[in-house]
Amino acid sequence: MTIGLLSTIAGVFYGGTVSILALTATFASRGTLRREARSTLAVLVSGRAVASRQAGARDVSRNG
């Protein structure tokens, strides 16, 4: 295998992982799943900080 093929495979795997996490962080119905996906994205995508929530902030996506 050439280095180009291995780089392409790694790039596709990384891009797919980031895409799935971004979709999960956006459209997951459970807040905890969205937060976990966002924190994982923050680790994988360097240079982007995830805004932390304040302790008293209410999650508006929840029912109730």
C-alpha positions in Angstrom: 0.0 0.0 0.0 1.2 3.5 -0.8 1.3 6.3 1.7 -1.3 8.2 -0.4 -3.8 5.4 -0.1 -3.3 5.2 3.7 -3.7 8.9 4.0 -6.9 8.9 2.0 -8.3 6.1 4.1 -7.4 7.9 7.3 -8.9 11.2 5.9 -12.2 9.5 5.0 -12.4 7.8 8.4 -11.7 11.1 10.2 -14.2 13.1 8.1 -16.9 10.5 8.6 -16.3 10.4 12.3 -16.5 14.2 12.6 -19.6 14.3 10.4 -21.4 11.8 12.4 -20.5 13.6 15.7 -21.6 16.9 14.2 -25.0 15.5 13.2 -25.3 13.9 16.7 -24.4 17.1 18.4 -27.1 18.9 16.4 -30.0 16.5 16.1 -29.8 14.2 19.1 -33.0 14.1 21.2 -31.2 13.7 24.5 -29.2 16.6 25.9 -26.6 14.4 27.4 -25.8 12.8 24.1 -25.5 16.2 22.4 -23.1 17.4 25.1 -21.0 14.3 24.8 -20.8 14.7 21.0 -19.8 18.3 21.4 -17.1 17.6 23.8 -15.7 14.8 21.5 -15.8 17.2 18.6 -13.8 19.7 20.6 -11.1 17.2 21.1 -11.1 16.1 17.4 -11.3 19.5 15.8 -8.5 21.6 17.2 -8.7 25.3 17.3 -12.4 25.3 18.1 -13.6 25.9 21.6 -16.9 24.6 22.9 -18.9 27.3 24.8 -19.3 26.1 28.3 -22.7 26.5 29.9 -23.2 28.5 33.1 -24.3 26.5 36.1 -27.7 28.2 36.3 -28.4 28.0 32.6 -31.5 26.1 31.5 -31.5 23.8 28.6 -34.2 25.2 26.3 -34.3 22.1 24.2 -35.8 20.0 27.0 -39.6 19.7 27.4 -40.8 21.2 30.6 
